[in-house]
Amino acid sequence: MPGRTDRGPFAAAEGEVRAVTAVTDHDTEYADQPRNGEPLAADSPPKAGAWDDGLIARRAAGQAGDLLETAPPTGTGTGTHDDGQLKDRLDALRELVGLSRTRLEGPTLAEAGRVLDEAAARRRLSARHTVVAVAGATGSGKSTLFNALAGVPLSDTGLRRPTTSAPIACSWTDGAAGLLDRLGIPGRSRRRPLQGQHSDTPLDGLVLIDLPDHDSAAPAHREQVDRVLGLVDAVIWVVDPEKYADAMLHERYLRPMAGHAEVMFVVLNQVDRLPGDAAEQVLDDLRRLLDEDGIALGEHGEPGATVLPLSALTGDGVGELREALDQFVGERLAAARRIGADVDAAAQRLRPVYTAGRQIGLSEAAREEFADRLAEAVGAAAAGQAAERAWARGANKACGTPWLRLWRWYEAQRAATANGTQAAAPPADEEATARQRVEHAVRAVGDAAATGLPTAWGQAVREAATRGAEGLPQALDELAVAAGTPDTGARQPVAVPGAGARPPRPGWWPVAVLAQVSMTVLQVLGGLWLLGQIVGVVSPNLGVPVLMMLTGIVGGPCVEWACRLAAKGPARRYGQDAERRLRDAAGACGRARVLDPVAAELLRYREVREQYVRVTGISTTGR
C-alpha cells in the first residue's frame, strides 16, 4: 500500500515505499497433519493419470453438476485441519496435477507441484517440532525478542544495520536436525535456549528461527527471508511504532499470506517508547491495517492471527507471547494448518483454470443444429424429394397405360443415346460448398461446447471437435452416394441404412394394376372384333366393339390419373422417410466423429473439476 509509512499516530514520515511483487515464487509448502507426535509418513505414490474413455457413455450434459458455480472462494483460512480431510485434499491435488499435465502448460501447475514436493519433504520429518520464524524490518527489535524468548543472548543486537546477516536457529527439543537441514541452517548457527535441558519445559518442541531483515539493503538477506518463510510452520512478525504501516511489509508479505493467518503472530514491539494510551491507538491502527490486508484476527475465540503488544527490551508482554507460543506449539497443529493454507492458496491460484462460468455441456438445441447442418451438407432434403419423385414415377409406370409406358421407354432410350450413360460428376463448387458447410458446423458445435469453459479446456474441446471432423466430409459423401436415387440415372438406388431396398407398395396397388390390365384387354378385344368384321370373319356389329375400345381408351388414362392422385400421399411419406433416414445417418456419423470426442473432453474436464472440488475441501455430499 503506497503511502502507508506515514499512517498511524506515531508512524515516522519516511516517504512512499514502492510495493514489490508478492513472494510466491519461493513459497514451498507442507503436507499432512502429524499424528500423536510421530514423524509423518512419506507420500503415497501418485495415482495413474490415464483417462478412462470407457466413461464416454456417461456424457449426459448435467451428469456431474456444476459444483463450483456457487462454491465459496478458497484461501479464506477457515482452518479445517482434520487429518483425513487434509490427506484427501492432498491426494486430490496430486491427482489433479497428474490429470491436467496434458491439458495445461507446465508453469500453470508449477506452484501446485511445489506444494506437493514440499509437503512430501515435510512429512518425512519430525511432527513433534514446530518451526516458527521471527521476521521483521530493520530496527524492529526481532533479534532482541528472539533472545528474550530464548532467555539467553543468542542473536547479535546493536545499532549496526543489518545486524542479523544469516538465519539463526534455537531448538527447545532434540531431534530437529532434519528440519534445520531442510531450512539450510548450518550447525554453527544452531543454538539451545537457557531452559532447554528438560523435555517438559515450556515451549517443548519449538524451533525458533531469527531471520535477517526483510527490508535489508543486501539482496542475499531478502532472498534468505523469502526462502525460509516458504518452509517454516509459522511466523512471528515483529513491527515497531514507526514501520508497522510500511508498504513493503503489507504488500510483499502480509497481504499475500492472508490465508495463513492461523499460523501467524503479529507483535507490536517497543511499546515502552509510546506514552500514555498511544500503544492502544497504534495497536488499533495495526489491527485495522491487518483487516484491510484480509488477515483474520484471532479474537473472541475465532481462528486467525494473534496480535500482541510487547517490549522485548523491558520484557513487558513477552510472557504473554511465550504462553501463546506454548499453547500453539503444544497443539502440534501448526504444520497441518500451514498445509491447509498452502493448499488453499494453490487452489485459489488454479481457480480460473478449473471453474466454468456457466452450465457446461452441449445443449439439445446445439446438437439438433449440428445435425441439421450436416443434413443440409449431405443433401437430405433433396434426397427425400428425389425419393418421392422416384416412388411416384414407379407408381405411374406400374399403373400407366402400356402405350404411354412404351413411349416413355422410347424417349428414355433416345435421351440415353444422345447424352451417354456416364453420370456427370457433381460441380466442383457444389462440393466445396458442402465441405464449407461441414467445417462451419464443426466450428459452431465446438464453440458451443467450449462456451463458458476455462481457456485451456475450451481450446481442448475445440481441438477435439476439429480432430474428430477429419474425414467427416468423405464419410458424408459416401452416405450421399449410398442414398442415391434413380432420379437422374446417375446412381443406382442403394438403400440408406434402415430402409428396405424395394419401396413399399400400398394395398390398392394390385387392384389398380388389374384395372389397367382390364382396360388394355378391352381395347385389344374391341380392336380384334372390329378387325374380324372388316375381314368378314365376324358378323357386322359396330356398337359393341367400339364401346369396348372407347371404354379401354378412356378408362386407361382415368385409372392412371386416379392412381397418380392416390400415390401422392405414399410418395410423400416415402420421401420423408428417406430424408429422415439420411438425416439420421448423417447425424450418427457426426455424433461418432465429432460429438463423442467433444463429450469425452467435457467428461474429462468434469472429472478433473471434481478433483479440484476435493482440493478446495468443499463437501459434495448430496449434490
Summary of the structure (lengths in Angstrom):
residues: 623
radius of gyration: 43.4
end to end distance: 41.8
largest distance: 155.1
contacts: 2028
relative contact order: 0.13
helix: 55%
strand: 6%
